[in-house]
């Protein structure tokens, strides 16, 4: 680890932020200067550093809210340090490199980018937490993290700016078929991450493009995974003191230790006694449905639930007929949606994931509209 300095607890004691070294001694002076500069994200970094530099051994952070309301958890700074060190080793991050921060330090992804920069001694460059964070980027970036929406918008609006980045991790939600296809021609080496707030960001990675491209996640060194009796992934991370984290992510584990996520157990639709996994169907349909869509369901007196194709664009009868024909080519009869429904906007959570529970509530509140049946 090549941080500028360490404190008595063995934690990094300084951060190189936009070219300026910030430590306990000059933190407040730096805060005034940064506030005057109007760099909102840098101000958030300062607020995190106040917590990092205090005498407490722990920090509180919010979970993403993927499975319900966001909640506050408390983690040790030592565990954050060890998590950051795993990433630093994997990507061979070093002093003198530039890291980009375009995620809010209010959540684990932003916090961990700051800690990684401190651990490696990298210069942390702040842009803004927006859908297009590289639009004003001028410097080469060695390492960055984004959510899929940011990467999609950057690809659409300024690919030349995006390609100032050498290595990029993306997380927070799944990657669409269209985005993954577009990334194959990108010079940036992109990795998809698997992790959660409770594991202090990612514990596994897969290369999305480049020579090592894979559909399977490979756990980082020291991470142990297994499947429980529900076929859901369990995770043991060395710096979390042998605490086993039980997820609701349905997974398949290969003999080489890599794994794939097939969906979430709480998203499973049971229709006429058949278990249907929305994420699996969505992956199959990604190449034939060219608009934003989600597989969901509504209650049904006979079948229990019926599967719906929820589209964010209203299609004509001819378009729907052609779409249904294309869907029948890639889906077995048991997975075919029974109806299609149009919504103006598919609800999403703060981290960018589809709000499946919110969508179900929206659909349940509406009567099944006859003219939207396919």
C-alpha positions as CSV (number, residue, x, y, z in Angstrom):
1,X,0.0,0.0,0.0
2,X,1.4,3.3,-1.0
3,X,-0.7,5.9,0.7
4,X,1.0,9.2,1.6
5,X,0.9,8.4,5.4
6,X,-0.8,6.2,8.0
7,X,-2.2,7.2,11.4
8,X,-1.8,5.4,14.7
9,X,-4.6,2.9,13.8
10,X,-2.8,2.0,10.6
11,X,-5.3,3.8,8.4
12,X,-4.4,6.0,5.5
13,X,-3.9,9.5,6.9
14,X,-4.1,11.6,3.8
15,X,-5.8,11.9,0.4
16,X,-4.5,13.5,-2.8
17,X,-7.7,15.3,-4.0
18,X,-7.6,17.1,-7.3
19,X,-3.8,17.5,-6.9
20,X,-3.9,18.8,-3.3
21,X,-2.8,16.7,-0.3
22,X,-5.4,16.8,2.4
23,X,-4.8,15.4,5.9
24,X,-6.0,16.1,9.5
25,X,-3.9,19.2,9.9
26,X,-5.1,21.0,6.8
27,X,-8.5,19.6,6.4
28,X,-10.5,22.6,7.6
29,X,-8.4,25.1,5.5
30,X,-8.9,22.8,2.5
31,X,-12.7,22.7,3.2
32,X,-12.9,26.5,3.0
33,X,-11.0,26.6,-0.3
34,X,-13.0,23.8,-1.9
35,X,-16.3,25.3,-0.8
36,X,-15.3,28.6,-2.4
37,X,-14.5,26.8,-5.6
38,X,-18.0,25.4,-5.8
39,X,-17.0,21.8,-6.4
40,X,-20.0,20.0,-4.9
41,X,-18.6,16.5,-5.1
42,X,-15.2,17.6,-3.6
43,X,-17.2,19.1,-0.7
44,X,-18.8,15.7,-0.1
45,X,-15.3,14.1,-0.1
46,X,-14.3,16.6,2.6
47,X,-17.3,15.5,4.7
48,X,-16.3,11.9,4.4
49,X,-12.7,12.7,5.4
50,X,-14.0,14.4,8.5
51,X,-15.5,11.0,9.5
52,X,-12.4,9.1,8.3
53,X,-10.0,11.3,10.3
54,X,-12.0,11.3,13.5
55,X,-11.2,9.0,16.5
56,X,-14.0,6.5,15.8
57,X,-13.0,3.1,14.5
58,X,-16.3,2.8,12.6
59,X,-18.3,4.6,9.9
60,X,-22.1,4.4,9.2
61,X,-23.4,4.0,5.7
62,X,-26.7,3.5,3.9
63,X,-27.6,0.3,2.0
64,X,-28.9,0.7,-1.6
65,X,-32.5,-0.2,-0.8
66,X,-32.5,-2.9,-3.4
67,X,-34.7,-5.2,-1.3
68,X,-36.6,-2.5,0.6
69,X,-36.0,0.8,2.3
70,X,-32.4,1.9,2.6
71,X,-31.0,1.2,6.1
72,X,-28.0,2.3,8.0
73,X,-25.2,-0.1,8.9
74,X,-22.0,0.4,10.8
75,X,-18.7,-0.9,9.5
76,X,-15.1,-0.7,10.7
77,X,-12.6,1.6,8.9
78,X,-10.2,-1.4,9.1
79,X,-12.6,-3.5,7.0
80,X,-13.0,-0.7,4.5
81,X,-9.2,-0.5,4.3
82,X,-8.9,-4.2,3.6
83,X,-11.6,-4.2,1.0
84,X,-9.9,-1.3,-0.8
85,X,-6.6,-3.2,-0.7
86,X,-8.1,-6.2,-2.5
87,X,-9.2,-3.9,-5.4
88,X,-5.9,-2.1,-5.4
89,X,-4.0,-5.4,-5.7
90,X,-6.3,-6.8,-8.4
91,X,-6.0,-3.7,-10.6
92,X,-2.4,-3.0,-9.7
93,X,-3.3,0.6,-8.7
94,X,-0.3,2.7,-7.6
95,X,0.8,6.1,-6.5
96,X,0.9,8.6,-9.3
97,X,-2.2,7.2,-11.0
98,X,-5.4,9.2,-11.4
99,X,-8.7,7.9,-10.1
100,X,-12.1,9.4,-11.0
101,X,-14.9,10.0,-8.5
102,X,-18.3,10.5,-10.0
103,X,-20.4,8.6,-7.4
104,X,-21.8,10.1,-4.2
105,X,-19.9,9.4,-1.0
106,X,-23.3,9.0,0.6
107,X,-23.2,5.4,-0.5
108,X,-20.6,2.6,-0.3
109,X,-19.4,2.9,-4.0
110,X,-18.4,6.5,-3.5
111,X,-16.9,5.9,-0.1
112,X,-14.8,3.0,-1.3
113,X,-13.4,5.0,-4.3
114,X,-12.1,7.5,-1.8
115,X,-10.5,4.9,0.4
116,X,-8.9,3.1,-2.6
117,X,-7.3,6.4,-3.7
118,X,-5.9,6.8,-0.2
119,X,-4.6,3.2,0.0
120,X,-2.9,3.4,-3.4
121,X,-1.8,7.0,-3.1
122,X,-3.7,7.9,-6.3
123,X,-4.8,11.4,-7.2
124,X,-8.6,11.5,-6.8
125,X,-10.2,13.6,-9.5
126,X,-13.8,14.7,-8.9
127,X,-16.3,15.5,-11.6
128,X,-20.0,15.4,-10.7
129,X,-22.7,12.8,-9.8
130,X,-24.7,13.1,-13.1
131,X,-25.8,10.9,-15.9
132,X,-22.9,12.2,-18.0
133,X,-19.9,12.5,-15.7
134,X,-17.1,12.7,-18.3
135,X,-18.3,15.6,-20.4
136,X,-15.7,18.0,-18.9
137,X,-13.0,15.4,-18.4
138,X,-9.6,16.6,-19.6
139,X,-7.1,14.2,-17.9
140,X,-6.2,10.6,-18.5
141,X,-7.8,8.4,-15.8
142,X,-6.3,5.1,-14.7
143,X,-9.3,3.8,-12.7
144,X,-13.0,4.8,-12.4
145,X,-16.3,3.5,-11.2
146,X,-19.8,4.2,-12.7
147,X,-23.3,2.9,-12.7
148,X,-24.7,1.6,-16.0
149,X,-26.7,4.8,-16.7
150,X,-23.6,6.9,-16.5
151,X,-21.7,4.6,-18.8
152,X,-24.6,4.5,-21.3
153,X,-24.9,8.3,-21.5
154,X,-21.1,8.7,-21.8
155,X,-21.1,6.3,-24.7
156,X,-23.9,8.1,-26.4
157,X,-22.6,11.7,-25.9
158,X,-18.8,11.7,-25.7
159,X,-17.0,8.4,-26.4
160,X,-13.7,10.3,-26.9
161,X,-13.9,11.6,-23.3
162,X,-14.8,8.1,-22.0
163,X,-11.8,6.6,-23.6
164,X,-9.5,8.8,-21.5
165,X,-10.2,6.1,-18.9
166,X,-8.1,2.9,-18.8
167,X,-9.9,0.7,-16.4
168,X,-13.6,1.1,-15.4
169,X,-15.8,-0.9,-13.0
170,X,-19.5,-0.7,-13.3
171,X,-22.0,-1.9,-10.7
172,X,-25.2,-1.1,-8.9
173,X,-27.4,-3.1,-11.4
174,X,-27.2,-5.5,-14.3
175,X,-25.8,-4.5,-17.7
176,X,-28.3,-4.5,-20.6
177,X,-27.6,-6.6,-23.7
178,X,-27.4,-3.4,-25.7
179,X,-24.8,-1.8,-23.4
180,X,-22.7,-4.9,-23.2
181,X,-22.7,-5.2,-27.0
182,X,-21.6,-1.5,-27.4
183,X,-18.8,-2.0,-24.9
184,X,-17.1,-4.6,-27.1
185,X,-15.7,-1.9,-29.4
186,X,-14.6,0.4,-26.5
187,X,-10.9,0.8,-25.8
188,X,-11.6,1.1,-22.0
189,X,-11.2,-2.1,-20.2
190,X,-14.6,-2.6,-18.4
191,X,-15.4,-4.9,-15.5
192,X,-18.8,-5.6,-14.1
193,X,-18.9,-5.9,-10.3
194,X,-20.8,-8.1,-7.8
195,X,-21.2,-6.9,-4.3
196,X,-23.3,-5.0,-1.9
197,X,-23.0,-2.5,1.0
198,X,-22.7,-5.3,3.5
199,X,-19.6,-6.6,1.7
200,X,-18.1,-3.1,1.4
201,X,-18.5,-2.9,-2.4
202,X,-17.5,-5.6,-4.8
203,X,-16.2,-9.0,-3.9
204,X,-16.2,-10.4,-7.4
205,X,-15.6,-9.2,-11.0
206,X,-16.1,-10.2,-14.6
207,X,-14.5,-8.7,-17.6
208,X,-17.1,-7.3,-19.9
209,X,-14.8,-6.7,-22.9
210,X,-11.2,-7.4,-23.9
211,X,-9.4,-10.7,-24.0
212,X,-10.7,-12.1,-20.8
213,X,-14.4,-11.3,-21.4
214,X,-16.7,-13.6,-19.5
215,X,-20.3,-14.0,-18.4
216,X,-19.2,-15.3,-15.0
217,X,-18.0,-13.4,-11.9
218,X,-14.7,-14.5,-10.4
219,X,-14.4,-13.9,-6.6
220,X,-11.5,-11.8,-5.4
221,X,-8.7,-13.5,-3.5
222,X,-9.8,-14.8,-0.1
223,X,-13.6,-14.5,-0.8
224,X,-15.5,-17.8,-0.2
225,X,-18.9,-18.4,-1.9
226,X,-21.5,-21.1,-1.7
227,X,-25.2,-21.7,-2.4
228,X,-27.6,-22.4,0.4
229,X,-30.7,-24.7,0.3
230,X,-32.6,-22.1,-1.7
231,X,-29.8,-22.0,-4.3
232,X,-29.0,-18.4,-3.1
233,X,-25.5,-17.2,-2.9
234,X,-23.7,-16.9,0.5
235,X,-20.5,-14.9,0.8
236,X,-17.7,-15.0,3.3
237,X,-15.1,-12.2,3.2
238,X,-11.9,-12.4,5.3
239,X,-12.1,-8.9,6.6
240,X,-15.6,-9.3,7.9
241,X,-14.5,-11.7,10.6
242,X,-15.9,-14.9,9.2
243,X,-19.4,-13.5,9.0
244,X,-21.4,-15.3,6.4
245,X,-23.6,-13.0,4.3
246,X,-26.7,-14.7,3.0
247,X,-28.1,-13.1,-0.1
248,X,-31.4,-13.5,-2.0
249,X,-29.4,-13.8,-5.3
250,X,-30.1,-17.1,-7.1
251,X,-26.7,-18.3,-8.4
252,X,-25.0,-21.2,-10.2
253,X,-21.4,-21.9,-9.2
254,X,-19.0,-23.5,-11.7
255,X,-16.3,-26.0,-10.8
256,X,-13.6,-23.3,-11.2
257,X,-15.2,-21.2,-8.5
258,X,-16.8,-18.6,-10.8
259,X,-20.5,-17.9,-10.6
260,X,-23.5,-16.4,-12.4
261,X,-26.5,-14.7,-11.0
262,X,-29.8,-15.9,-12.4
263,X,-32.1,-13.6,-10.5
264,X,-33.4,-12.8,-7.1
265,X,-35.5,-15.3,-5.1
266,X,-37.9,-12.6,-4.1
267,X,-38.5,-11.7,-7.7
268,X,-39.5,-15.2,-8.7
269,X,-43.0,-15.4,-10.4
270,X,-45.1,-18.5,-9.8
271,X,-47.6,-18.9,-12.5
272,X,-49.7,-22.1,-12.7
273,X,-47.2,-23.8,-10.4
274,X,-44.2,-23.0,-12.6
275,X,-41.3,-20.9,-11.2
276,X,-40.4,-18.1,-13.6
277,X,-37.2,-16.0,-13.2
278,X,-37.8,-12.5,-14.6
279,X,-34.0,-11.7,-15.0
280,X,-33.5,-14.9,-17.0
281,X,-36.4,-14.0,-19.4
282,X,-35.1,-10.5,-19.7
283,X,-31.6,-11.7,-20.8
284,X,-33.2,-13.9,-23.5
285,X,-35.4,-11.1,-24.8
286,X,-32.7,-8.5,-24.7
287,X,-31.7,-9.1,-28.4
288,X,-35.3,-8.8,-29.7
289,X,-36.9,-6.1,-27.6
290,X,-35.3,-2.8,-28.6
291,X,-37.0,-0.6,-26.0
292,X,-36.8,-0.3,-22.2
293,X,-38.8,-3.2,-20.8
294,X,-39.2,-5.4,-17.7
295,X,-40.7,-8.7,-17.0
296,X,-43.3,-8.4,-14.2
297,X,-46.5,-10.0,-13.0
298,X,-50.0,-9.3,-11.6
299,X,-52.2,-11.5,-9.4
300,X,-54.5,-13.9,-11.2
301,X,-57.3,-15.9,-9.7
302,X,-56.7,-19.0,-11.8
303,X,-52.9,-19.1,-12.2
304,X,-51.8,-17.2,-9.1
305,X,-49.8,-14.8,-11.2
306,X,-49.5,-14.0,-14.8
307,X,-46.4,-12.9,-16.5
308,X,-46.4,-9.4,-18.1
309,X,-44.1,-7.7,-20.6
310,X,-43.9,-4.2,-19.4
311,X,-42.8,-1.7,-22.1
312,X,-41.8,1.9,-21.7
313,X,-42.9,2.6,-25.2
314,X,-46.4,2.2,-26.6
315,X,-46.2,0.1,-29.8
316,X,-48.6,-0.2,-32.7
317,X,-50.6,-3.4,-33.3
318,X,-48.2,-4.3,-36.2
319,X,-45.1,-3.7,-34.0
320,X,-46.6,-5.8,-31.2
321,X,-47.3,-8.6,-33.6
322,X,-43.8,-8.6,-35.0
323,X,-42.4,-8.4,-31.4
324,X,-44.5,-11.4,-30.3
325,X,-43.2,-13.4,-33.2
326,X,-39.6,-12.6,-32.3
327,X,-40.2,-13.4,-28.7
328,X,-41.6,-16.9,-29.6
329,X,-38.3,-17.6,-31.3
330,X,-36.3,-17.1,-28.1
331,X,-38.7,-18.2,-25.3
332,X,-40.3,-21.5,-24.5
333,X,-44.1,-21.4,-24.1
334,X,-43.8,-21.6,-20.3
335,X,-41.8,-18.3,-20.2
336,X,-43.9,-16.3,-22.7
337,X,-45.6,-13.3,-21.2
338,X,-49.4,-13.6,-21.3
339,X,-50.0,-9.8,-21.8
340,X,-48.0,-6.7,-22.5
341,X,-48.5,-3.4,-20.6
342,X,-47.3,0.1,-21.4
343,X,-46.1,2.4,-18.7
344,X,-44.7,5.9,-19.2
345,X,-41.7,5.3,-16.9
346,X,-40.3,2.1,-15.4
347,X,-39.6,2.9,-11.8
348,X,-36.0,2.6,-10.6
349,X,-34.2,2.7,-7.2
350,X,-31.7,5.3,-6.3
351,X,-28.8,3.0,-7.3
352,X,-30.2,2.6,-10.8
353,X,-31.8,-0.9,-10.4
354,X,-35.3,-1.5,-11.5
355,X,-37.8,-1.1,-8.7
356,X,-39.6,-4.4,-9.2
357,X,-41.7,-4.1,-6.1
358,X,-42.7,-0.5,-7.0
359,X,-43.6,-1.7,-10.5
360,X,-45.7,-4.5,-9.2
361,X,-47.6,-2.1,-6.9
362,X,-48.1,0.2,-9.9
363,X,-49.5,-2.6,-12.0
364,X,-51.6,-4.0,-9.2
365,X,-53.2,-0.6,-8.7
366,X,-54.2,-0.5,-12.3
367,X,-56.9,-2.7,-13.8
368,X,-55.7,-4.9,-16.6
369,X,-56.4,-2.6,-19.6
370,X,-57.9,-4.5,-22.4
371,X,-56.4,-2.4,-25.2
372,X,-52.9,-3.1,-23.9
373,X,-53.3,-6.9,-24.3
374,X,-50.9,-8.4,-26.9
